[in-house]
Amino acid sequence: MSADAQIAAPATALQISARPLVRIWLMCMAFLVFAMVIVGGATRLTDSGLSITEWLPLLGAIPPLNEADWMVAFEKYRQIPEYQLVNKGMSLEAFKFIYWWEWAHRFLGRFIGIAFFVPFVWLLATKRVEARMVPHLVLLFILGGLQGALGWYMVSSGLVDRVDVSQYRLAAHLALAVAIFAYLLWAALCVEPRDMSWRGQGAQSAIFVSVLIYFQIIIGAFVAGLDAGQGYNTWPKMDGAFLPSGLLAMDPAWRNFFESALTVQFVHRVFAYLVVLVGGWHITRTLRTAPEGVAQLSAGLLGLVLLLQVGLGIWTLLARVPISLGLLHQGGAIVVLGVALWHLHVVARR
């Protein structure tokens, strides 16, 4: 039997009965990735990301076990620019605080890999997973491994010539994490095959809203990477104007959209307005045209979380991004995307 024929083969009774288990597993994996994003945000907000200066995929799971081990780790940190130019004179206790955040972030990544790989192998060995899902699950595992490598690529950018990581690599790292979250959630929603109609206007505009939300999250990564939320802490005006001066001060002009704290924050604001306008239009139309039931419920919930996220973003900005609000805002963005994908799944069903 060819590979295409195997993928198209009908599900067995055992595979059908295992669908709820597979869905729960994938939902749990999506939640773990959500938690990973939050811990990563805390690592960024506490400036902890450069505290571990080497990448040891296996041995790195063991933290310092005694005072001598701590001094070795601390001495390695003392060699990088962040310590020498920003944290000169840091105490060992202060170092331990940032070290534990980064260690927790990496440890959670390792745990997620095990939590995915072991059940996946068991599902394959016991023939409980349908052939149509196997390529998606293999791709998810590969993406998880790439995410670990990309995380180290990001950290390495701050170990030699910089006192922080590259905002480009930070954005790429978050973009892949959010993509994995979305892929896991969508796979969980589609465990039971259902007919989908992607030709309807409701489905197309729901896709557009989901894509806009994803790109807004990536823009938010550049805001975080440049610490752009620490300045221009007024709303609705920015630097005393609705259209602040100096948006294209850098040359060439494209650099402003990735390297200027002023321009990046402005784009993040404007894109948020766009998401709300397009989302509001789609939600209003859905509430008017869709029959009462899950479609209207999902549209209403999407509108609610969108408005809450906008309010939280304004609050976070005005408060100059305290850690608690920064994490709520980042987590809220992932929740908005998750609700948008659930809504898309609902309206795309025939």
C-alpha positions as CSV (number, residue, x, y, z in Angstrom):
1,M,0.0,0.0,0.0
2,S,1.3,3.4,-1.0
3,A,1.9,6.2,1.6
4,D,-1.0,8.2,0.2
5,A,-3.3,5.2,0.4
6,Q,-2.2,4.6,4.0
7,I,-3.0,8.2,5.0
8,A,-6.4,8.0,3.3
9,A,-7.2,4.6,4.9
10,P,-10.3,4.7,7.1
11,A,-9.9,4.8,10.8
12,T,-10.1,1.6,12.8
13,A,-12.5,1.2,15.7
14,L,-9.5,1.5,18.1
15,Q,-8.4,4.7,16.5
16,I,-11.9,6.2,16.7
17,S,-12.2,5.3,20.3
18,A,-8.8,6.9,21.0
19,R,-9.7,10.3,19.4
20,P,-10.8,11.9,22.8
21,L,-7.5,10.8,24.3
22,V,-5.5,12.2,21.4
23,R,-7.4,15.5,21.6
24,I,-6.8,15.8,25.3
25,W,-3.1,15.1,24.8
26,L,-2.8,17.7,22.1
27,M,-4.7,20.3,24.1
28,C,-2.4,19.6,27.1
29,M,0.6,20.1,24.7
30,A,-0.9,23.4,23.5
31,F,-1.3,24.5,27.1
32,L,2.3,23.6,27.9
33,V,3.5,25.7,25.0
34,F,1.3,28.5,26.2
35,A,3.1,28.2,29.6
36,M,6.4,28.1,27.8
37,V,5.6,31.5,26.2
38,I,4.7,33.0,29.6
39,V,7.9,31.7,31.2
40,G,9.8,33.0,28.2
41,G,8.2,36.4,28.7
42,A,9.1,36.4,32.4
43,T,12.7,35.5,31.4
44,R,12.7,38.5,29.1
45,L,11.1,40.9,31.5
46,T,13.5,39.9,34.3
47,D,16.6,40.2,32.0
48,S,17.4,36.6,32.7
49,G,17.9,35.2,29.2
50,L,21.7,35.5,29.2
51,S,22.4,34.0,32.6
52,I,23.2,30.6,31.2
53,T,26.0,31.1,28.6
54,E,26.1,27.6,27.1
55,W,23.8,25.2,25.4
56,L,23.9,21.6,26.8
57,P,20.7,19.9,25.6
58,L,21.2,16.9,28.1
59,L,23.6,18.0,30.9
60,G,22.0,21.4,31.0
61,A,19.0,19.9,32.7
62,I,21.1,19.6,35.9
63,P,21.3,22.9,37.7
64,P,24.3,23.9,40.0
65,L,24.2,21.5,42.9
66,N,26.6,23.2,45.3
67,E,28.4,26.5,46.0
68,A,31.3,25.5,43.7
69,D,29.0,24.8,40.8
70,W,27.3,28.1,41.3
71,M,30.6,30.0,41.3
72,V,31.5,28.3,38.0
73,A,28.2,29.3,36.4
74,F,28.6,32.8,37.8
75,E,32.1,33.2,36.5
76,K,30.9,32.3,33.0
77,Y,28.2,35.0,33.2
78,R,30.8,37.5,34.3
79,Q,32.6,37.1,31.0
80,I,29.8,38.4,28.8
81,P,29.0,42.1,28.0
82,E,25.7,42.1,29.9
83,Y,27.5,41.6,33.2
84,Q,30.5,43.8,32.4
85,L,28.4,46.8,31.1
86,V,25.0,46.4,32.9
87,N,25.3,44.2,36.0
88,K,28.8,44.8,37.2
89,G,29.1,43.9,40.9
90,M,26.0,41.7,40.9
91,S,25.8,39.5,43.9
92,L,25.6,35.7,43.7
93,E,22.1,35.8,45.1
94,A,21.0,38.2,42.4
95,F,22.6,35.9,39.8
96,K,20.8,32.9,41.1
97,F,17.5,34.7,40.7
98,I,18.0,35.3,36.9
99,Y,19.6,31.9,36.5
100,W,16.6,30.1,37.8
101,W,14.3,31.9,35.4
102,E,16.4,30.9,32.4
103,W,16.9,27.3,33.7
104,A,13.1,27.0,34.2
105,H,12.5,28.1,30.7
106,R,14.9,25.6,29.2
107,F,13.7,22.8,31.6
108,L,10.1,23.4,30.5
109,G,11.2,23.1,26.9
110,R,12.9,19.7,27.6
111,F,9.8,18.6,29.5
112,I,7.5,19.5,26.5
113,G,9.7,17.5,24.2
114,I,9.4,14.4,26.4
115,A,5.6,15.0,27.0
116,F,5.2,15.0,23.2
117,F,7.6,12.3,22.2
118,V,6.7,9.5,24.7
119,P,2.8,9.6,24.1
120,F,3.4,9.9,20.4
121,V,5.6,6.7,20.3
122,W,3.0,4.9,22.4
123,L,0.1,6.0,20.2
124,L,2.1,4.8,17.1
125,A,3.1,1.5,18.7
126,T,-0.4,0.7,19.7
127,K,-1.9,1.9,16.4
128,R,-4.2,4.3,18.2
129,V,-3.3,7.3,16.0
130,E,-4.8,7.6,12.5
131,A,-2.4,7.7,9.6
132,R,-3.7,11.0,8.4
133,M,-2.4,12.6,11.6
134,V,1.0,11.1,11.6
135,P,2.7,13.6,9.2
136,H,1.4,16.5,11.2
137,L,2.6,15.0,14.5
138,V,6.0,14.3,13.0
139,L,6.2,17.9,11.7
140,L,5.3,19.2,15.2
141,F,8.1,17.2,16.8
142,I,10.6,18.5,14.2
143,L,9.4,22.1,14.8
144,G,9.8,21.6,18.5
145,G,13.4,20.6,18.0
146,L,14.0,23.6,15.7
147,Q,12.5,25.8,18.4
148,G,15.1,24.7,20.9
149,A,17.9,25.4,18.4
150,L,16.4,28.7,17.5
151,G,16.3,29.6,21.2
152,W,20.0,29.0,21.6
153,Y,20.6,31.0,18.3
154,M,18.8,33.8,20.0
155,V,20.7,33.6,23.2
156,S,24.0,33.5,21.4
157,S,23.4,36.9,19.9
158,G,23.7,38.5,23.3
159,L,26.9,36.8,24.5
160,V,29.6,38.6,22.5
161,D,28.9,42.1,21.2
162,R,25.6,43.0,22.8
163,V,24.1,43.4,26.3
164,D,20.8,41.8,25.2
165,V,19.6,39.4,22.5
166,S,18.8,40.5,18.9
167,Q,15.2,41.6,18.5
168,Y,15.1,39.9,15.1
169,R,16.0,36.5,16.7
170,L,13.7,37.1,19.6
171,A,10.8,37.8,17.2
172,A,11.6,34.6,15.2
173,H,11.8,32.6,18.5
174,L,8.3,33.8,19.6
175,A,6.9,33.5,16.1
176,L,7.8,29.8,15.9
177,A,6.5,29.2,19.5
178,V,3.2,30.7,18.7
179,A,3.0,28.9,15.4
180,I,3.6,25.6,17.2
181,F,0.8,26.5,19.7
182,A,-1.6,27.3,16.9
183,Y,-0.7,24.0,15.1
184,L,-1.2,22.0,18.2
185,L,-4.5,23.6,18.9
186,W,-5.7,23.2,15.4
187,A,-4.7,19.6,15.3
188,A,-6.6,19.0,18.5
189,L,-9.7,20.7,17.1
190,C,-9.4,18.5,13.9
191,V,-8.8,15.1,15.6
192,E,-12.3,14.1,14.5
193,P,-12.4,14.7,10.7
194,R,-15.2,17.1,9.7
195,D,-16.1,18.6,6.4
196,M,-14.7,22.1,6.0
197,S,-15.9,24.8,3.7
198,W,-13.1,27.4,3.1
199,R,-15.1,29.1,0.3
200,G,-17.6,30.8,2.5
201,Q,-17.1,34.5,3.4
202,G,-17.3,33.8,7.1
203,A,-14.4,31.3,6.9
204,Q,-12.2,33.6,4.8
205,S,-12.6,36.6,7.0
206,A,-12.1,34.4,10.1
207,I,-8.8,33.3,8.6
208,F,-7.9,36.9,7.9
209,V,-8.6,37.9,11.5
210,S,-6.5,35.0,12.8
211,V,-3.5,36.0,10.5
212,L,-3.7,39.6,11.7
213,I,-3.6,38.5,15.3
214,Y,-0.6,36.3,14.6
215,F,1.3,39.2,13.0
216,Q,0.3,41.5,15.8
217,I,2.0,39.1,18.2
218,I,5.2,39.2,16.2
219,I,5.2,43.0,16.2
220,G,4.8,42.7,19.9
221,A,8.0,40.6,20.0
222,F,9.9,43.5,18.4
223,V,8.4,45.9,21.0
224,A,9.7,43.5,23.7
225,G,13.1,43.1,22.0
226,L,13.6,46.9,21.9
227,D,12.1,47.6,25.3
228,A,9.8,49.9,23.3
229,G,7.1,49.8,25.9
230,Q,9.3,51.5,28.4
231,G,8.9,54.8,26.6
232,Y,6.1,56.9,25.1
233,N,3.8,55.9,28.0
234,T,0.8,57.9,27.0
235,W,-2.4,57.1,25.1
236,P,-4.1,57.8,22.8
237,K,-1.4,60.3,21.8
238,M,2.2,59.2,21.5
239,D,5.0,61.6,22.2
240,G,2.4,64.4,22.3
241,A,0.9,63.7,18.9
242,F,-1.3,61.1,17.2
243,L,1.4,61.0,14.5
244,P,4.7,61.4,16.3
245,S,7.6,63.0,14.5
246,G,10.8,60.9,13.8
247,L,9.0,57.7,12.6
248,L,11.4,57.4,9.7
249,A,14.5,59.0,11.2
250,M,16.7,56.0,10.5
251,D,18.3,55.4,7.1
252,P,17.4,53.3,5.2
253,A,13.7,53.7,6.1
254,W,13.0,50.0,6.6
255,R,15.2,49.9,9.6
256,N,12.8,52.0,11.6
257,F,10.1,49.3,11.5
258,F,12.5,46.8,13.3
259,E,15.1,48.9,15.1
260,S,13.4,52.2,16.2
261,A,11.5,51.9,19.5
262,L,9.3,54.8,18.5
263,T,8.3,53.4,15.1
264,V,7.9,49.8,16.4
265,Q,5.6,50.9,19.2
266,F,3.6,53.1,16.8
267,V,3.2,50.2,14.4
268,H,2.1,48.0,17.3
269,R,-0.6,50.5,18.2
270,V,-1.8,51.1,14.7
271,F,-1.9,47.4,13.9
272,A,-4.0,46.8,17.1
273,Y,-6.5,49.3,15.8
274,L,-6.6,47.4,12.5
275,V,-7.1,44.1,14.3
276,V,-10.0,45.5,16.3
277,L,-11.6,47.1,13.2
278,V,-11.4,44.0,11.0
279,G,-12.3,41.7,13.9
280,G,-15.2,43.9,14.9
281,W,-16.5,43.9,11.3
282,H,-16.2,40.1,11.0
283,I,-17.8,39.5,14.5
284,T,-20.7,41.9,13.7
285,R,-21.4,40.2,10.4
286,T,-21.2,36.7,12.0
287,L,-23.6,37.7,14.8
288,R,-26.1,39.0,12.2
289,T,-25.9,36.2,9.7
290,A,-25.0,33.0,11.6
291,P,-27.7,30.9,13.2
292,E,-27.9,31.0,16.9
293,G,-25.5,28.5,18.5
294,V,-21.8,27.9,18.7
295,A,-20.9,30.2,15.8
296,Q,-22.4,33.2,17.5
297,L,-21.0,32.2,20.9
298,S,-17.5,31.9,19.5
299,A,-17.8,35.3,17.7
300,G,-19.0,37.0,20.9
301,L,-16.2,35.5,22.9
302,L,-13.7,36.6,20.3
303,G,-15.0,40.1,20.5
304,L,-14.8,40.1,24.3
305,V,-11.2,38.8,24.5
306,L,-10.1,41.3,21.8
307,L,-11.5,44.2,23.8
308,L,-10.0,42.9,27.0
309,Q,-6.6,42.6,25.3
310,V,-6.7,46.1,23.9
311,G,-7.6,47.5,27.4
312,L,-4.8,45.4,29.0
313,G,-2.3,46.7,26.4
314,I,-3.2,50.3,27.2
315,W,-3.0,49.6,30.9
316,T,0.4,47.9,30.5
317,L,1.8,50.8,28.5
318,L,0.5,53.5,30.9
319,A,2.0,51.6,33.8
320,R,5.4,51.3,32.0
321,V,5.3,47.5,31.6
322,P,5.5,46.0,35.1
323,I,6.3,42.3,35.0
324,S,2.7,41.2,36.0
325,L,1.0,43.3,33.4
326,G,3.6,42.4,30.7
327,L,3.0,38.7,31.3
328,L,-0.8,39.2,31.3
329,H,-0.6,41.1,28.0
330,Q,1.6,38.5,26.4
331,G,-0.6,35.6,27.7
332,G,-3.7,37.5,26.6
333,A,-2.4,37.7,23.0
334,I,-2.1,33.9,22.9
335,V,-5.6,33.5,24.3
336,V,-7.0,35.8,21.7
337,L,-5.3,33.7,19.0
338,G,-6.6,30.5,20.5
339,V,-10.2,31.9,20.6
340,A,-9.8,33.1,17.0
341,L,-8.7,29.6,15.8
342,W,-11.6,28.0,17.7
343,H,-14.0,30.5,16.1
344,L,-12.4,29.7,12.7
345,H,-12.9,26.0,13.2
346,V,-16.6,26.6,14.1
347,V,-17.4,28.8,11.1
348,A,-15.5,26.7,8.6
349,R,-17.6,23.6,9.3
350,R,-20.2,22.8,6.8
